[in-house]
Amino acid sequence: KGDLRHFHHRLLGVGFTERQAICFIYVLSAVFGGVALFSGSKQKLIALGVMFILMTILAILVVSKGRKKA
């Protein structure tokens, strides 16, 4: 059963338009893909850690803004 807890729905909930949410997801995917393609083994591990931290911060911001609106 579908729900509104998916990432794109949460982006819409914090004020993104549909086009902005899609573009944001595409850019995020391109950044992750670029890091995967162009990094060496040790650099990938460091980049993975940095991206994990950034995604955690982003998730906290999106969830907290979504709760404030609800």
All heavy atoms as a GROMACS GRO file, in nm:
protein
  540
    1LYS      N    1   0.085  -0.118   0.000
    1LYS     CA    2   0.000   0.000   0.000
    1LYS      C    3   0.090   0.124   0.000
    1LYS      O    4   0.184   0.134   0.078
    1LYS     CB    5  -0.090  -0.002   0.122
    1LYS     CG    6  -0.190   0.109   0.125
    1LYS     CD    7  -0.284   0.094   0.243
    1LYS     CE    8  -0.380   0.210   0.243
    1LYS     NZ    9  -0.473   0.202   0.353
    2GLY      N   10   0.060   0.219  -0.085
    2GLY     CA   11   0.140   0.340  -0.094
    2GLY      C   12   0.120   0.433   0.026
    2GLY      O   13   0.018   0.428   0.094
    3ASP      N   14   0.219   0.513   0.050
    3ASP     CA   15   0.209   0.613   0.157
    3ASP      C   16   0.284   0.739   0.116
    3ASP      O   17   0.338   0.747   0.007
    3ASP     CB   18   0.261   0.558   0.290
    3ASP     CG   19   0.408   0.520   0.287
    3ASP    OD1   20   0.477   0.555   0.190
    3ASP    OD2   21   0.455   0.456   0.382
    4LEU      N   22   0.285   0.837   0.202
    4LEU     CA   23   0.349   0.965   0.172
    4LEU      C   24   0.483   0.981   0.242
    4LEU      O   25   0.530   1.093   0.260
    4LEU     CB   26   0.254   1.080   0.210
    4LEU     CG   27   0.122   1.083   0.136
    4LEU    CD1   28   0.033   1.195   0.189
    4LEU    CD2   29   0.144   1.099  -0.014
    5ARG      N   30   0.548   0.870   0.279
    5ARG     CA   31   0.675   0.879   0.349
    5ARG      C   32   0.794   0.863   0.256
    5ARG      O   33   0.907   0.862   0.302
    5ARG     CB   34   0.680   0.774   0.461
    5ARG     CG   35   0.578   0.805   0.568
    5ARG     CD   36   0.578   0.711   0.685
    5ARG     NE   37   0.676   0.603   0.678
    5ARG     CZ   38   0.660   0.487   0.737
    5ARG    NH1   39   0.551   0.462   0.804
    5ARG    NH2   40   0.753   0.394   0.729
    6HIS      N   41   0.771   0.851   0.127
    6HIS     CA   42   0.882   0.839   0.033
    6HIS      C   43   0.956   0.972   0.023
    6HIS      O   44   0.899   1.078   0.050
    6HIS     CB   45   0.832   0.796  -0.105
    6HIS     CG   46   0.776   0.658  -0.106
    6HIS    ND1   47   0.854   0.546  -0.120
    6HIS    CD2   48   0.649   0.614  -0.092
    6HIS    CE1   49   0.778   0.439  -0.116
    6HIS    NE2   50   0.653   0.478  -0.098
    7PHE      N   51   1.082   0.965  -0.020
    7PHE     CA   52   1.169   1.083  -0.022
    7PHE      C   53   1.108   1.197  -0.104
    7PHE      O   54   1.108   1.312  -0.060
    7PHE     CB   55   1.307   1.043  -0.076
    7PHE     CG   56   1.409   1.153  -0.071
    7PHE    CD1   57   1.439   1.217   0.048
    7PHE    CD2   58   1.476   1.190  -0.186
    7PHE    CE1   59   1.534   1.317   0.052
    7PHE    CE2   60   1.571   1.290  -0.182
    7PHE     CZ   61   1.600   1.354  -0.064
    8HIS      N   62   1.054   1.167  -0.221
    8HIS     CA   63   1.000   1.274  -0.305
    8HIS      C   64   0.877   1.338  -0.242
    8HIS      O   65   0.856   1.458  -0.253
    8HIS     CB   66   0.971   1.225  -0.447
    8HIS     CG   67   0.867   1.120  -0.457
    8HIS    ND1   68   0.894   0.988  -0.432
    8HIS    CD2   69   0.737   1.128  -0.489
    8HIS    CE1   70   0.783   0.918  -0.448
    8HIS    NE2   71   0.687   1.000  -0.483
    9HIS      N   72   0.796   1.259  -0.171
    9HIS     CA   73   0.681   1.317  -0.102
    9HIS      C   74   0.726   1.406   0.014
    9HIS      O   75   0.666   1.510   0.042
    9HIS     CB   76   0.589   1.207  -0.048
    9HIS     CG   77   0.513   1.136  -0.154
    9HIS    ND1   78   0.420   1.199  -0.234
    9HIS    CD2   79   0.516   1.007  -0.195
    9HIS    CE1   80   0.369   1.112  -0.317
    9HIS    NE2   81   0.426   0.994  -0.297
   10ARG      N   82   0.832   1.367   0.081
   10ARG     CA   83   0.884   1.449   0.190
   10ARG      C   84   0.940   1.581   0.138
   10ARG      O   85   0.925   1.685   0.200
   10ARG     CB   86   0.988   1.373   0.270
   10ARG     CG   87   0.926   1.260   0.350
   10ARG     CD   88   1.029   1.191   0.435
   10ARG     NE   89   0.972   1.080   0.504
   10ARG     CZ   90   0.950   1.078   0.635
   10ARG    NH1   91   0.978   1.182   0.709
   10ARG    NH2   92   0.898   0.971   0.692
   11LEU      N   93   1.007   1.576   0.021
   11LEU     CA   94   1.056   1.699  -0.039
   11LEU      C   95   0.940   1.791  -0.076
   11LEU      O   96   0.947   1.912  -0.056
   11LEU     CB   97   1.142   1.669  -0.163
   11LEU     CG   98   1.277   1.604  -0.137
   11LEU    CD1   99   1.344   1.567  -0.269
   11LEU    CD2  100   1.366   1.694  -0.056
   12LEU      N  101   0.834   1.734  -0.129
   12LEU     CA  102   0.716   1.814  -0.161
   12LEU      C  103   0.656   1.874  -0.033
   12LEU      O  104   0.609   1.988  -0.033
   12LEU     CB  105   0.610   1.729  -0.233
   12LEU     CG  106   0.648   1.677  -0.371
   12LEU    CD1  107   0.540   1.583  -0.423
   12LEU    CD2  108   0.672   1.790  -0.469
   13GLY      N  109   0.661   1.797   0.075
   13GLY     CA  110   0.605   1.842   0.201
   13GLY      C  111   0.679   1.960   0.262
   13GLY      O  112   0.621   2.036   0.340
   14VAL      N  113   0.807   1.975   0.231
   14VAL     CA  114   0.884   2.087   0.287
   14VAL      C  115   0.887   2.207   0.194
   14VAL      O  116   0.956   2.304   0.222
   14VAL     CB  117   1.028   2.046   0.327
   14VAL    CG1  118   1.025   1.942   0.436
   14VAL    CG2  119   1.109   2.002   0.209
   15GLY      N  120   0.814   2.200   0.082
   15GLY     CA  121   0.801   2.319   0.000
   15GLY      C  122   0.861   2.311  -0.140
   15GLY      O  123   0.851   2.406  -0.216
   16PHE      N  124   0.922   2.200  -0.176
   16PHE     CA  125   0.973   2.185  -0.311
   16PHE      C  126   0.856   2.169  -0.407
   16PHE      O  127   0.754   2.109  -0.372
   16PHE     CB  128   1.060   2.059  -0.324
   16PHE     CG  129   1.201   2.073  -0.272
   16PHE    CD1  130   1.228   2.090  -0.138
   16PHE    CD2  131   1.307   2.066  -0.360
   16PHE    CE1  132   1.357   2.100  -0.091
   16PHE    CE2  133   1.438   2.076  -0.314
   16PHE     CZ  134   1.462   2.093  -0.180
   17THR      N  135   0.869   2.221  -0.529
   17THR     CA  136   0.772   2.189  -0.633
   17THR      C  137   0.808   2.051  -0.687
   17THR      O  138   0.915   1.998  -0.658
   17THR     CB  139   0.776   2.291  -0.748
   17THR    OG1  140   0.903   2.283  -0.814
   17THR    CG2  141   0.751   2.433  -0.698
   18GLU      N  142   0.718   1.992  -0.766
   18GLU     CA  143   0.748   1.860  -0.823
   18GLU      C  144   0.874   1.865  -0.907
   18GLU      O  145   0.959   1.776  -0.899
   18GLU     CB  146   0.630   1.810  -0.906
   18GLU     CG  147   0.514   1.765  -0.822
   18GLU     CD  148   0.406   1.698  -0.904
   18GLU    OE1  149   0.438   1.630  -1.003
   18GLU    OE2  150   0.290   1.714  -0.868
   19ARG      N  151   0.887   1.966  -0.989
   19ARG     CA  152   1.005   1.980  -1.076
   19ARG      C  153   1.132   1.996  -0.991
   19ARG      O  154   1.235   1.936  -1.022
   19ARG     CB  155   0.988   2.098  -1.170
   19ARG     CG  156   1.114   2.130  -1.250
   19ARG     CD  157   1.091   2.231  -1.356
   19ARG     NE  158   1.083   2.154  -1.480
   19ARG     CZ  159   1.004   2.175  -1.580
   19ARG    NH1  160   0.921   2.275  -1.576
   19ARG    NH2  161   1.005   2.100  -1.686
   20GLN      N  162   1.128   2.077  -0.886
   20GLN     CA  163   1.244   2.096  -0.800
   20GLN      C  164   1.284   1.966  -0.730
   20GLN      O  165   1.402   1.934  -0.719
   20GLN     CB  166   1.217   2.203  -0.695
   20GLN     CG  167   1.210   2.343  -0.750
   20GLN     CD  168   1.162   2.444  -0.646
   20GLN    OE1  169   1.088   2.409  -0.554
   20GLN    NE2  170   1.204   2.568  -0.662
   21ALA      N  171   1.184   1.892  -0.682
   21ALA     CA  172   1.212   1.765  -0.614
   21ALA      C  173   1.278   1.666  -0.710
   21ALA      O  174   1.377   1.601  -0.674
   21ALA     CB  175   1.083   1.706  -0.558
   22ILE      N  176   1.227   1.656  -0.831
   22ILE     CA  177   1.284   1.564  -0.930
   22ILE      C  178   1.426   1.606  -0.966
   22ILE      O  179   1.518   1.524  -0.970
   22ILE     CB  180   1.195   1.557  -1.055
   22ILE    CG1  181   1.065   1.485  -1.020
   22ILE    CG2  182   1.266   1.486  -1.170
   22ILE    CD1  183   0.959   1.494  -1.127
   23CYS      N  184   1.447   1.736  -0.991
   23CYS     CA  185   1.581   1.785  -1.024
   23CYS      C  186   1.678   1.761  -0.909
   23CYS      O  187   1.793   1.722  -0.931
   23CYS     CB  188   1.576   1.933  -1.061
   23CYS     SG  189   1.500   1.963  -1.221
   24PHE      N  190   1.634   1.783  -0.786
   24PHE     CA  191   1.718   1.761  -0.670
   24PHE      C  192   1.759   1.614  -0.661
   24PHE      O  193   1.876   1.583  -0.638
   24PHE     CB  194   1.644   1.803  -0.542
   24PHE     CG  195   1.724   1.783  -0.417
   24PHE    CD1  196   1.826   1.870  -0.386
   24PHE    CD2  197   1.698   1.678  -0.332
   24PHE    CE1  198   1.902   1.852  -0.270
   24PHE    CE2  199   1.771   1.659  -0.217
   24PHE     CZ  200   1.874   1.747  -0.187
   25ILE      N  201   1.665   1.523  -0.681
   25ILE     CA  202   1.695   1.380  -0.676
   25ILE      C  203   1.792   1.342  -0.788
   25ILE      O  204   1.885   1.264  -0.768
   25ILE     CB  205   1.566   1.297  -0.680
   25ILE    CG1  206   1.487   1.318  -0.550
   25ILE    CG2  207   1.596   1.149  -0.700
   25ILE    CD1  208   1.347   1.262  -0.551
   26TYR      N  209   1.771   1.397  -0.909
   26TYR     CA  210   1.862   1.369  -1.021
   26TYR      C  211   2.003   1.418  -0.992
   26TYR      O  212   2.101   1.348  -1.017
   26TYR     CB  213   1.811   1.433  -1.150
   26TYR     CG  214   1.697   1.360  -1.216
   26TYR    CD1  215   1.624   1.422  -1.316
   26TYR    CD2  216   1.661   1.232  -1.181
   26TYR    CE1  217   1.518   1.358  -1.379
   26TYR    CE2  218   1.555   1.167  -1.242
   26TYR     CZ  219   1.485   1.230  -1.342
   26TYR     OH  220   1.382   1.166  -1.403
   27VAL      N  221   2.016   1.539  -0.939
   27VAL     CA  222   2.147   1.594  -0.908
   27VAL      C  223   2.215   1.511  -0.800
   27VAL      O  224   2.334   1.479  -0.809
   27VAL     CB  225   2.137   1.743  -0.867
   27VAL    CG1  226   2.266   1.793  -0.806
   27VAL    CG2  227   2.097   1.828  -0.986
   28LEU      N  228   2.141   1.475  -0.699
   28LEU     CA  229   2.194   1.392  -0.591
   28LEU      C  230   2.243   1.259  -0.646
   28LEU      O  231   2.353   1.213  -0.611
   28LEU     CB  232   2.086   1.371  -0.485
   28LEU     CG  233   2.128   1.328  -0.347
   28LEU    CD1  234   2.220   1.430  -0.284
   28LEU    CD2  235   2.005   1.307  -0.262
   29SER      N  236   2.166   1.198  -0.734
   29SER     CA  237   2.205   1.071  -0.795
   29SER      C  238   2.330   1.087  -0.881
   29SER      O  239   2.418   1.001  -0.880
   29SER     CB  240   2.091   1.015  -0.880
   29SER     OG  241   1.979   0.988  -0.801
   30ALA      N  242   2.338   1.197  -0.955
   30ALA     CA  243   2.454   1.223  -1.040
   30ALA      C  244   2.580   1.241  -0.955
   30ALA      O  245   2.688   1.192  -0.991
   30ALA     CB  246   2.430   1.345  -1.127
   31VAL      N  247   2.567   1.309  -0.842
   31VAL     CA  248   2.682   1.330  -0.754
   31VAL      C  249   2.730   1.196  -0.698
   31VAL      O  250   2.850   1.165  -0.701
   31VAL     CB  251   2.648   1.429  -0.640
   31VAL    CG1  252   2.755   1.428  -0.532
   31VAL    CG2  253   2.628   1.568  -0.696
   32PHE      N  254   2.637   1.114  -0.649
   32PHE     CA  255   2.675   0.983  -0.598
   32PHE      C  256   2.739   0.898  -0.708
   32PHE      O  257   2.838   0.831  -0.686
   32PHE     CB  258   2.553   0.910  -0.540
   32PHE     CG  259   2.524   0.945  -0.398
   32PHE    CD1  260   2.444   1.053  -0.367
   32PHE    CD2  261   2.575   0.869  -0.294
   32PHE    CE1  262   2.416   1.085  -0.236
   32PHE    CE2  263   2.547   0.900  -0.162
   32PHE     CZ  264   2.468   1.008  -0.133
   33GLY      N  265   2.680   0.900  -0.827
   33GLY     CA  266   2.735   0.824  -0.940
   33GLY      C  267   2.873   0.872  -0.980
   33GLY      O  268   2.963   0.793  -1.007
   34GLY      N  269   2.891   1.004  -0.984
   34GLY     CA  270   3.021   1.061  -1.019
   34GLY      C  271   3.128   1.024  -0.920
   34GLY      O  272   3.241   0.990  -0.959
   35VAL      N  273   3.095   1.028  -0.793
   35VAL     CA  274   3.192   0.990  -0.690
   35VAL      C  275   3.228   0.842  -0.706
   35VAL      O  276   3.345   0.805  -0.697
   35VAL     CB  277   3.136   1.019  -0.548
   35VAL    CG1  278   3.221   0.954  -0.441
   35VAL    CG2  279   3.127   1.168  -0.526
   36ALA      N  280   3.129   0.759  -0.734
   36ALA     CA  281   3.155   0.616  -0.751
   36ALA      C  282   3.244   0.588  -0.871
   36ALA      O  283   3.330   0.500  -0.868
   36ALA     CB  284   3.023   0.541  -0.765
   37LEU      N  285   3.226   0.663  -0.979
   37LEU     CA  286   3.303   0.639  -1.100
   37LEU      C  287   3.445   0.694  -1.095
   37LEU      O  288   3.536   0.633  -1.149
   37LEU     CB  289   3.231   0.701  -1.221
   37LEU     CG  290   3.106   0.631  -1.268
   37LEU    CD1  291   3.039   0.713  -1.378
   37LEU    CD2  292   3.139   0.492  -1.319
   38PHE      N  293   3.464   0.808  -1.033
   38PHE     CA  294   3.591   0.878  -1.045
   38PHE      C  295   3.679   0.874  -0.922
   38PHE      O  296   3.782   0.940  -0.918
   38PHE     CB  297   3.566   1.024  -1.086
   38PHE     CG  298   3.498   1.035  -1.219
   38PHE    CD1  299   3.369   1.085  -1.227
   38PHE    CD2  300   3.562   0.994  -1.334
   38PHE    CE1  301   3.306   1.095  -1.350
   38PHE    CE2  302   3.499   1.004  -1.457
   38PHE     CZ  303   3.370   1.054  -1.465
   39SER      N  304   3.643   0.798  -0.822
   39SER     CA  305   3.724   0.791  -0.700
   39SER      C  306   3.802   0.660  -0.696
   39SER      O  307   3.756   0.557  -0.744
   39SER     CB  308   3.635   0.798  -0.576
   39SER     OG  309   3.570   0.921  -0.570
   40GLY      N  310   3.919   0.667  -0.632
   40GLY     CA  311   3.996   0.546  -0.607
   40GLY      C  312   3.938   0.474  -0.486
   40GLY      O  313   3.845   0.522  -0.420
   41SER      N  314   3.993   0.359  -0.451
   41SER     CA  315   3.938   0.277  -0.343
   41SER      C  316   3.936   0.350  -0.209
   41SER      O  317   3.834   0.352  -0.140
   41SER     CB  318   4.019   0.148  -0.329
   41SER     OG  319   4.005   0.071  -0.444
   42LYS      N  320   4.049   0.409  -0.170
   42LYS     CA  321   4.054   0.479  -0.041
   42LYS      C  322   3.968   0.605  -0.047
   42LYS      O  323   3.898   0.637   0.050
   42LYS     CB  324   4.198   0.513  -0.006
   42LYS     CG  325   4.215   0.571   0.132
   42LYS     CD  326   4.360   0.593   0.165
   42LYS     CE  327   4.373   0.649   0.306
   42LYS     NZ  328   4.512   0.674   0.341
   43GLN      N  329   3.970   0.674  -0.159
   43GLN     CA  330   3.890   0.795  -0.174
   43GLN      C  331   3.741   0.762  -0.170
   43GLN      O  332   3.661   0.839  -0.118
   43GLN     CB  333   3.923   0.865  -0.305
   43GLN     CG  334   4.063   0.922  -0.308
   43GLN     CD  335   4.101   0.967  -0.448
   43GLN    OE1  336   4.046   0.920  -0.546
   43GLN    NE2  337   4.195   1.060  -0.456
   44LYS      N  338   3.703   0.647  -0.223
   44LYS     CA  339   3.562   0.606  -0.220
   44LYS      C  340   3.514   0.588  -0.077
   44LYS      O  341   3.402   0.625  -0.043
   44LYS     CB  342   3.540   0.478  -0.298
   44LYS     CG  343   3.536   0.497  -0.446
   44LYS     CD  344   3.505   0.367  -0.516
   44LYS     CE  345   3.515   0.388  -0.666
   44LYS     NZ  346   3.487   0.267  -0.742
   45LEU      N  347   3.597   0.530   0.005
   45LEU     CA  348   3.559   0.508   0.145
   45LEU      C  349   3.540   0.642   0.217
   45LEU      O  350   3.442   0.660   0.289
   45LEU     CB  351   3.665   0.424   0.215
   45LEU     CG  352   3.634   0.379   0.357
   45LEU    CD1  353   3.505   0.297   0.358
   45LEU    CD2  354   3.748   0.297   0.412
   46ILE      N  355   3.629   0.734   0.195
   46ILE     CA  356   3.616   0.868   0.256
   46ILE      C  357   3.494   0.939   0.201
   46ILE      O  358   3.415   0.996   0.277
   46ILE     CB  359   3.745   0.950   0.231
   46ILE    CG1  360   3.863   0.888   0.305
   46ILE    CG2  361   3.725   1.095   0.274
   46ILE    CD1  362   3.997   0.944   0.266
   47ALA      N  363   3.475   0.933   0.069
   47ALA     CA  364   3.359   0.998   0.007
   47ALA      C  365   3.229   0.936   0.056
   47ALA      O  366   3.130   1.007   0.079
   47ALA     CB  367   3.368   0.987  -0.145
   48LEU      N  368   3.227   0.805   0.074
   48LEU     CA  369   3.108   0.737   0.125
   48LEU      C  370   3.073   0.787   0.265
   48LEU      O  371   2.957   0.813   0.296
   48LEU     CB  372   3.129   0.586   0.125
   48LEU     CG  373   3.013   0.501   0.172
   48LEU    CD1  374   2.894   0.517   0.076
   48LEU    CD2  375   3.053   0.356   0.180
   49GLY      N  376   3.174   0.803   0.348
   49GLY     CA  377   3.152   0.855   0.484
   49GLY      C  378   3.098   0.996   0.482
   49GLY      O  379   3.002   1.028   0.554
   50VAL      N  380   3.156   1.081   0.398
   50VAL     CA  381   3.110   1.220   0.388
   50VAL      C  382   2.966   1.225   0.336
   50VAL      O  383   2.881   1.298   0.389
   50VAL     CB  384   3.205   1.303   0.298
   50VAL    CG1  385   3.146   1.439   0.267
   50VAL    CG2  386   3.340   1.317   0.365
   51MET      N  387   2.938   1.147   0.232
   51MET     CA  388   2.802   1.147   0.176
   51MET      C  389   2.701   1.091   0.275
   51MET      O  390   2.588   1.138   0.283
   51MET     CB  391   2.799   1.070   0.044
   51MET     CG  392   2.864   1.146  -0.069
   51MET     SD  393   2.838   1.077  -0.232
   51MET     CE  394   2.928   0.926  -0.222
   52PHE      N  395   2.741   0.992   0.354
   52PHE     CA  396   2.651   0.938   0.456
   52PHE      C  397   2.616   1.046   0.558
   52PHE      O  398   2.499   1.060   0.595
   52PHE     CB  399   2.716   0.817   0.525
   52PHE     CG  400   2.632   0.759   0.634
   52PHE    CD1  401   2.523   0.680   0.604
   52PHE    CD2  402   2.660   0.786   0.766
   52PHE    CE1  403   2.443   0.627   0.704
   52PHE    CE2  404   2.582   0.734   0.868
   52PHE     CZ  405   2.473   0.654   0.836
   53ILE      N  406   2.715   1.120   0.600
   53ILE     CA  407   2.691   1.228   0.696
   53ILE      C  408   2.600   1.334   0.635
   53ILE      O  409   2.504   1.380   0.699
   53ILE     CB  410   2.824   1.290   0.743
   53ILE    CG1  411   2.901   1.188   0.829
   53ILE    CG2  412   2.802   1.419   0.821
   53ILE    CD1  413   3.044   1.227   0.858
   54LEU      N  414   2.627   1.373   0.510
   54LEU     CA  415   2.542   1.474   0.444
   54LEU      C  416   2.400   1.425   0.426
   54LEU      O  417   2.303   1.501   0.446
   54LEU     CB  418   2.603   1.513   0.309
   54LEU     CG  419   2.734   1.591   0.315
   54LEU    CD1  420   2.789   1.613   0.175
   54LEU    CD2  421   2.714   1.724   0.386
   55MET      N  422   2.382   1.299   0.387
   55MET     CA  423   2.247   1.245   0.369
   55MET      C  424   2.174   1.236   0.503
   55MET      O  425   2.053   1.259   0.509
   55MET     CB  426   2.253   1.108   0.303
   55MET     CG  427   2.290   1.113   0.156
   55MET     SD  428   2.175   1.211   0.057
   55MET     CE  429   2.026   1.117   0.074
   56THR      N  430   2.245   1.204   0.609
   56THR     CA  431   2.182   1.199   0.742
   56THR      C  432   2.134   1.338   0.783
   56THR      O  433   2.022   1.354   0.831
   56THR     CB  434   2.282   1.144   0.845
   56THR    OG1  435   2.324   1.014   0.804
   56THR    CG2  436   2.219   1.137   0.983
   57ILE      N  437   2.217   1.439   0.760
   57ILE     CA  438   2.179   1.577   0.791
   57ILE      C  439   2.059   1.619   0.708
   57ILE      O  440   1.962   1.677   0.758
   57ILE     CB  441   2.297   1.673   0.770
   57ILE    CG1  442   2.406   1.646   0.875
   57ILE    CG2  443   2.252   1.819   0.776
   57ILE    CD1  444   2.537   1.716   0.848
   58LEU      N  445   2.062   1.587   0.578
   58LEU     CA  446   1.950   1.619   0.489
   58LEU      C  447   1.821   1.550   0.535
   58LEU      O  448   1.715   1.612   0.540
   58LEU     CB  449   1.982   1.578   0.346
   58LEU     CG  450   1.872   1.599   0.243
   58LEU    CD1  451   1.842   1.747   0.227
   58LEU    CD2  452   1.910   1.537   0.111
   59ALA      N  453   1.831   1.424   0.571
   59ALA     CA  454   1.714   1.350   0.617
   59ALA      C  455   1.656   1.412   0.745
   59ALA      O  456   1.534   1.427   0.758
   59ALA     CB  457   1.750   1.204   0.642
   60ILE      N  458   1.742   1.450   0.836
   60ILE     CA  459   1.696   1.512   0.961
   60ILE      C  460   1.625   1.644   0.930
   60ILE      O  461   1.518   1.673   0.986
   60ILE     CB  462   1.813   1.532   1.058
   60ILE    CG1  463   1.862   1.397   1.110
   60ILE    CG2  464   1.774   1.624   1.174
   60ILE    CD1  465   1.993   1.402   1.185
   61LEU      N  466   1.681   1.724   0.840
   61LEU     CA  467   1.619   1.851   0.804
   61LEU      C  468   1.483   1.832   0.738
   61LEU      O  469   1.386   1.900   0.771
   61LEU     CB  470   1.711   1.932   0.712
   61LEU     CG  471   1.838   1.986   0.775
   61LEU    CD1  472   1.927   2.050   0.669
   61LEU    CD2  473   1.806   2.087   0.884
   62VAL      N  474   1.474   1.738   0.645
   62VAL     CA  475   1.348   1.714   0.574
   62VAL      C  476   1.242   1.662   0.669
   62VAL      O  477   1.128   1.708   0.668
   62VAL     CB  478   1.370   1.617   0.456
   62VAL    CG1  479   1.238   1.568   0.399
   62VAL    CG2  480   1.452   1.685   0.347
   63VAL      N  481   1.278   1.567   0.754
   63VAL     CA  482   1.181   1.511   0.848
   63VAL      C  483   1.136   1.617   0.949
   63VAL      O  484   1.017   1.630   0.977
   63VAL     CB  485   1.240   1.387   0.920
   63VAL    CG1  486   1.152   1.345   1.037
   63VAL    CG2  487   1.256   1.273   0.821
   64SER      N  488   1.229   1.696   1.002
   64SER     CA  489   1.192   1.796   1.101
   64SER      C  490   1.105   1.906   1.040
   64SER      O  491   1.009   1.951   1.102
   64SER     CB  492   1.315   1.855   1.168
   64SER     OG  493   1.390   1.932   1.077
   65LYS      N  494   1.135   1.949   0.918
   65LYS     CA  495   1.051   2.050   0.852
   65LYS      C  496   0.914   1.993   0.820
   65LYS      O  497   0.815   2.062   0.830
   65LYS     CB  498   1.117   2.101   0.726
   65LYS     CG  499   1.224   2.203   0.751
   65LYS     CD  500   1.264   2.270   0.622
   65LYS     CE  501   1.356   2.386   0.653
   65LYS     NZ  502   1.373   2.474   0.540
   66GLY      N  503   0.908   1.866   0.783
   66GLY     CA  504   0.780   1.802   0.754
   66GLY      C  505   0.693   1.791   0.878
   66GLY      O  506   0.572   1.809   0.873
   67ARG      N  507   0.755   1.767   0.991
   67ARG     CA  508   0.678   1.758   1.117
   67ARG      C  509   0.628   1.894   1.162
   67ARG      O  510   0.523   1.906   1.221
   67ARG     CB  511   0.764   1.695   1.226
   67ARG     CG  512   0.783   1.549   1.206
   67ARG     CD  513   0.853   1.485   1.322
   67ARG     NE  514   0.867   1.342   1.297
   67ARG     CZ  515   0.955   1.266   1.354
   67ARG    NH1  516   1.042   1.318   1.440
   67ARG    NH2  517   0.960   1.139   1.328
   68LYS      N  518   0.705   2.000   1.136
   68LYS     CA  519   0.663   2.135   1.174
   68LYS      C  520   0.540   2.178   1.095
   68LYS      O  521   0.455   2.248   1.147
   68LYS     CB  522   0.777   2.234   1.154
   68LYS     CG  523   0.888   2.221   1.254
   68LYS     CD  524   0.998   2.321   1.227
   68LYS     CE  525   1.114   2.299   1.322
   68LYS     NZ  526   1.227   2.387   1.292
   69LYS      N  527   0.530   2.134   0.968
   69LYS     CA  528   0.417   2.172   0.885
   69LYS      C  529   0.292   2.093   0.920
   69LYS      O  530   0.182   2.137   0.897
   69LYS     CB  531   0.450   2.153   0.736
   69LYS     CG  532   0.542   2.259   0.682
   69LYS     CD  533   0.549   2.250   0.534
   69LYS     CE  534   0.625   2.371   0.482
   69LYS     NZ  535   0.612   2.387   0.340
   70ALA      N  536   0.310   1.971   0.973
   70ALA     CA  537   0.195   1.884   1.002
   70ALA      C  538   0.125   1.922   1.129
   70ALA      O  539   0.148   2.000   1.206
   70ALA     CB  540   0.240   1.740   1.010
   0.00000   0.00000   0.00000
